[in-house]
Amino acid sequence: MKHIPIEPSFAAWRRAARALLRQAVEPSQIEWIESEDEAGARGALPTESAHPTASACGTGIAAGPAPAPALATPAIPRELLAWLKTAACFRAPDRWALLYRVLWRWTRGERNVLDPDDPDGALLDQRIRTIERETEDLLTLTFFRRRDPSMGPPEFVGWYEPHHDLLERAAARFAEHMGNSTWMLATPHGAVFWNGMLLRIERPVMTESEQAAPALAAGAMTGEAVTSTPTEALWLAYYSSAFNAQPSPVPLRYWRMPPAGPPLPAHLARERSRLGAQSAAVTVPRAPPVEYSAVTPPLREHTGPLATCRRCALWRNAKQAVAGAGPAPAAIMVIGEQPGEHENQHGEPFTGPAGQLLDTVLARAGLERQALYLTYAVKHYKWETLDQQRVHRTPVWREVEACQYWLDKELARVAPRVIVALGATALKTLTGTHVNLSEYLGQTIAHEGRLIVPTWHPSYALGMADATLRDDIVATIATAFRRAAALANGNVPVEGEQVRDTPDA
């Protein structure tokens, strides 16, 4: 058994894990030991000495036979590293062992280690979700107290008692929102300091009496700033030593500049520039072969009806899958991105605010909902909690790919003559990830024997605060439906033009 002392940080674990992987040390041969002594922990990291009798992991590892030649460290995807870094914040005795076990199995080709049905994958997923929820709680519930300016910096002092190591995750978010104000956020296990330009994280070693000092007064609220306790004085002393003395070098990743604000949207200019574009069908090439993500296992086979679909992880948070509705066969099929909150609760497609606007658009285009088949590219609602509210999140390509099975079945059953793709996700599902919605607005796409009319999603219009922009978008959607109706009836979209039956590329 190899005993690996490390400071409790992802960076320290990553250095040790990289060396252990090169030496092909199995997870069962390692005992991870957290050490608050950074110098001692660094001195005990695995080394790559070329000496034949050197210990594989330095101090703290018993001498043994000569290690095998160091192996090349495999390339680890950034997405996997981000997941491991998030899970590393979870304070548990086995957190470093779990991370190394997941990493070891992944480098050995076991891609199912990230599957929620795998024991290690399920535990990793549960810890990531816990950290994400607690980070939002920390950002929402922490209250900063303004100090008397005559006392000097910091201007604001905050205190929070998280269950896990969230300082580094939350620090940059606070820095973005508090601008140039100086502040300090302290926790029982460390503090973060901001002097207006530089962000520093300190994890000093406290004595037992300092750790036992009461942090909050009786009846204080969660996240309330400490008022007059020895703990606050201790952290203020650390703040003074951190910024009034000679600071040690700080990694560049801790530098944060004030946000410059969102860029101005250019979608309207692009749309108007294509008002005179040709109305004849254009050809979109076949999508490239699917390359599975490096951090996800292959899709699972279908094992039941849509209501029991487990082809991706979206079913875990959604109330139900929302199937398509309408006549089959149907001349026109409408495909949106995914259900919303209202559809998630009631199980019927396009019945929420976007569906109500769609009814208005259909009336302007002279169409009836009952004559159309309405469905989604992704059948489960994807959301996350922000400020105590559910917020829609765009599905990633992996989730779209998982639902392709159900969409293909609907296309075969409905056999539409024309498909209206509402939004970028629906268009990419039908044509491939290389197609951009803005490039094909106002045109008809011939792809793999189908006629596709792309347009904005009604929810895009609902998100526009400017009434003029919103009306322009609604008019564009109505024009697309009129075009689809003309194509479904065998008429040309513009007088005198023909839609060619373009073969697949």
N, C-alpha and C positions, 0 to 999 in steps of 0.2 A: 504494500500500500504506500503510495506516494502522498506525503502531506504537503499541500501547497498553501502557504500563508499569503494572502493578498489583502491590500486595503479594500474596503467595501465600495468599490467603484467599478463601473463598466470598463473603463479604460484599463485598469489594472487586470481585471479578469481577461480582457481581450488579449493583452500582451502575453499572459500566461497560457491562455488557450491556444494561441498561435504557435507557441513553442512546443506545447504538448502534442498538437496535431502533427507537427513536423517530425516528432519522435514516435508517432503512432502509439501514444499511450491511451489505452482504453478507459472509458469512464469508470468502470468498476475498480480500476487500480488507483483512483484519485480520491483523496479526502481534502476538500476545500476548507480552509480555516481563515476566517476574517480577522484581520489584524489592524488596529487603529494606528499602529506605528508604521507610517508610510515608508520610512527608510528601511526598517526591518523587512517589511513585506516586499519591497522592491529587490532587496538583496536575496530574497528566497525564490525569485522567479526562475523558471526553467531557463537554462542557457543552452547555447549551441556550440559549446566548446568542441574543438577538434581533437582535444586530448583524449586518448582511448580510455582512460580511467576516470574521466571527469564524471561527476554525478549528473544525472539527467536533469535534475531540478534544483541544484544548488543546495544551500543551507536548508536543513530540515528534512532531507531525504536520505535514507540510509544508502550506503554504497552498495553496489551490486555488480553484476556482470556488465561488460562494456555495452553501451547502447547501440542500437542499430543506426545505420547512417540516416541523417536527417532527410525527411521527405519534403518535396515541394509543397508549400501551403496552397491548397486549392482556392480558387477565386470564389468569394462569398458574395452573393447578390446584395445590393444595398437595401432592398426591401427586407430581406431576412435579417440583416444587421440591425435595421431599425426596429424590427419586432423584438429581437433579443435585447436591445438596449432598453426598450420600454419594459419588458418583463424583468430586467435587472433591477428596476426600482422597487419590485415587490419584496418586502422584508420577510424572508422565510429562511430557515436553516438550510434548505436544499436549493436555494435559488441559483447558485453558481453551478451546482451539480446538474440541475435541470438544463441550464443553458448549454453546458458542455455536452451533455448527452444528446440534446437536439442537434447541436452542431456536428458532433461526431457521426450521428446516423445520417445526416444530410450529406456530409462529405463522402459517406460510404454508399451513396446512391439510394438511400431509403427516403424517397420524396414523400411517402405517406406519413412521415413523422410530423408533418404540418397539417395533416388531415384532422378535423375535429373528432373523428371517430377513433383516432389513435390515442392511447393514454397520455403520452407525452404531449402530443398536439393539443389535446383537450385541456390539459393543465396549463400549457403555454397560452392558449387562447383565453382561458378564464383569468389568468393573471394580467394579461394585456388589457382586457376589458375593465378589470378592477382598477388598474392604474389610470386608465383614461377617465373613468368616472370620478375617481378621487381628485385627479388634477382639475377637472371642471369644478368640483366642490371647493377646492382650495382657491381657485380664481374667483369664485362667486361669493364665498363666505368670509374671506379675509377682510378685516376692517383696519385701515391705517389711522393712527392718531397723529395729528399735527403737533409738533413740539414748539415750544417758545423759541422764536428766531434768535434770541440772545444766547441761547444754549449752544448755538453752532449746529453744524450738520450732524446727523441727517435731519431733514425737514419733517419726514414722516417715519413712524415706527409701527411695524406690524408684527403680529405673533400668530402662529398657527401650529396645531399639533396633529400632523398627518400620521396615518398609520404606516406609511411607506416613504421611501426616499424620493421626494418629488421636487426638491429645491431646484435642481438644474433644469427640469422640464418647465417649471412655472416661472423661473426667473426672467427669461427672455420675454415672455408674454407681459409680465408686469412692466418691464423696461419699455416696451412699445407703447403702453397705455399711459404711463406717468411722465413721459417726456423728460425734461431736464431737471425735474425735482429730485433732490437727494433723498434716499429712503433706505430703510433696512427692514428685511423680513427675517425674523428669527423663528427657529423651531427647536425642539429639544435635542436635535442631532446636528444642528448646523445653522448657518445664517447666510443670507445673500445681501450684498451691499451694492448700491448704485450711487455713484458720485456725479451723475449727469452725463458721463461718457463711458465710464468703465464699469463693467459688471464683474464682481468677485464673489466667489463662494468659499466660505471658511467652514471647516469642521474641526474645531479645536477639541482637545481632550479636557473634559470637566472633572472636577473632583466630585466625590459622592455628595458632599454638602451642597454643591452648586446644582447638581442634577436634581436633588431633592427639594430645591427652593420652589415655593409655590409659583406657578406660572400665571394663574388667573385668579381673580377674586371670586368669592362665592357668588353664584348666580350670574357670572359673566357668560356672555354668548360665545358660541363657537367662532373662532377666528378673531375675537376681540383683542385689540392691542394691549400689551402689558402696560400697567400704569406706573407703579412704584415698587418694584420688587428687585431683589438682588440679581435676578436673571436678566432684567433689562439693563442694569448697570454693567453686568458682565459683557453683554453683547455690544453695548455702546463703547466699552473699552476696546473690544476687538475692532469695531468700526474705526475708532481713532487710530489704532495701530496699523490698520490696513491702508488708510488713505492719507494719514498725516506723516507717516514714516516712509521709508523707502520701500515701495511695494516690490514683491517678487514678480518675475515675468509672468504674464497671463496669456494663455493660448488665444489666438485670434478668434476662435469660435465664440468667445465671450464678449466680443465687441458688437455693439448694436447701434445702428443709426436710427434716428426718428423716421417713421414711415413716410414715404413721399406721396401716398394716396393712390387710389386706383386710376389706371389709365382711362382716358376717354374712349367710349365705345366707338367702333368704326363700322359696325354692322349695317347701319342705315346707309352710309355712303356706298358700301359695297353693293347693297341691294338696289339702290337707285341707279348705280352705274350699269346694272344689267336689265333695266326696264326695257331696253330696246334689243335684248338678246334674242337669238333665234328661238322659235317655238318648236322646231322640229326635234325629234328625239336624238339625243346624243348617246354615244356608246361609252359605257364604263367597263373597264377590263375586269376580268375575274380576280377575286381576292387571292393574295398569296397563300400558300399552305399554312395551316395553323401551327404555330410554335408554342408549345405549352410554356407557361411561366416557369422560371427556374426554381421558384419557391412553392409551387403548388403541385399536387399530385394529379395524375390524369383524371378526366371526368369519370364519375361512376356511372355504371349502366342503369338504365331505367328499370325500376322494380315495381311500379304501380301507377295509379292515376295521378293527375296533377296535384290533388290535395295532399298527397303523401310524398311529393317530390323532395329529394334531398341531394340534388345534383350540385348545389352550392350551399353556402352557409346563410343565405338571406332568410330562409324559413325560420331561423331561430328567433328573430326579432319581429317578424311580421305576424299578424293575427291569422292570415289565411292567404292562399294563392288566389289571384283574381283571373279567372278564365275569360276568354273572348265571348262576345255575345252578338247574335244577329243571324240572319238567314244563311243557309249553306245549301247550294252554292249562292254566291252573291257577286254582282258585277263589280262592286267597289269594296275594297277592304281598307280600313283605316288602322294604322299601327302607331301607337304612341310609345313613350319610353318605358314607363312603369306606373303602377297604381300610386295614387296619393293617399293621404290620411283617410279621407272619406271612403274611397274605394276599399282601402284596407279593412275598414270597419264593417262595410256593408256587402262587399263581395261582388259588386257590379261595376263594369268598366265605365269610365267617363261620366260619373255621377256627382263629382265634386265641383268646385268653382271652375276648373278648366273644362269640365264637361258641360256646364251651363253656358260658358262662352262658346263652346263648340256648337251647341244647339242654335245659338244666335248666328254663327257663321253659316251653318247648314241652311238656315232659313233664307239668308241673303243669297246663297248659291242655288236656291230652289230645290234642295234635297231634303229627304226625310230620314231621320235616324233609323227608323224601322227597316229601311231598304239597304242599310249598310251593315257590314260586319266590323265590329270594333274590338280591338285587342291591343296587347302590349308586347314589346320586345322582351321585357323582363316581367315575370308574373308576380313577384313579391315586392312589397314596399321596402325601400332602403332608406333608413333615416338615422339620425344621431341626435342626442340631446344637447341643446345649446340654450343657455339662460332659462333652464327649466322647461323648454319647449322642444317638441320634435321638429327637426329640420330635415327637409329632403336632401338626399345626397345622390349624385349621379352614379349609376352602377359602373363598375370597372369592366373591362373587356372580358375578363374571366367569367363574370356573372352573366354577361350577355351571351357568351358562348355556351354557358350551361343551359340557358333557356332556349337556345336555337332548336333543340329537339322538339319542343312544344310548338314553336312557331312554324317549323317545317310541317308538322302534322296539320296545323290549321290551314296553311297554304294549300296543301294537297286536298283537304276536305272542302274548303270554300271555293278554290279554283277561281280567284278573282281575275277579271280582265284588266283592272287597273288597281294599283295600290297607292294610297296617299300616305307618305311617310312624314309623321309629325315630329320634327326635331332631328338633331344630329344622331342620337343613339339609334333611332329607328332606321334612318338612312344607312348608317354604317352596318347595322345588322343585316340589311338586305344586300348591300353591295361590297362591304369590306371596310376595314379600318383606314384605308388610304383615301377615302372619299370625304370631302368637307362639304357641309350643307351650304355654306355661303357661295360656293363655286357653282351650284346647280339650281339656285332659286330661279323660278320663272321658266324652267326648262322641263322637258320630259326625258326620263332616262329609260333606255332599253337595256335590260341586263338579264341574261340567262332566260330569255323568252318572256320576260315580264315587262310591263310598262309601269314605271314608278314616277309619281309626281311628288317631289319633295317640297316642304314648306315649313314655316315656323310651328312650334307647338303652342297651343292656346295659352299655356301657363307662362310663356315668354312674354306675351302681351300683358298678362295680369301683373307681371313684375315691373312694368314700365310706369314710372311716376308721371312722365310727361304725356298729356292726353293726346297731343298730335302724333307722337311716336306710336302710342298704343293704337290709335285709329289706323295709322299706316300699316302696322303689322296685321291687324284684323282684316284689313282690305286685302292684303297679300294672301292671307290664308283663304279668304273667300274666293279669290281669283283661282287659287290652286284647286279648290273643290269644283268650281265651274269647269276648269280644264279637265279634271278627272271625269266629270259627268259627260262631257263631250266625247272623250275618248271611249268611255264605256258604251256610248250609244253608236259608236262607229263613225262619229263626225270628226273633222279635223279641228284642232284647237284654235287655229286662226284661219280665216277665209283664204282659200287658195293654196294652202300648204298641205302636205301629206306627211304622215308619220311612217317612216320606213321601218320594216321589220328587220332590225339589225341582228345578224347572227352573233352568238357569243364570241367574245374575244379569246 
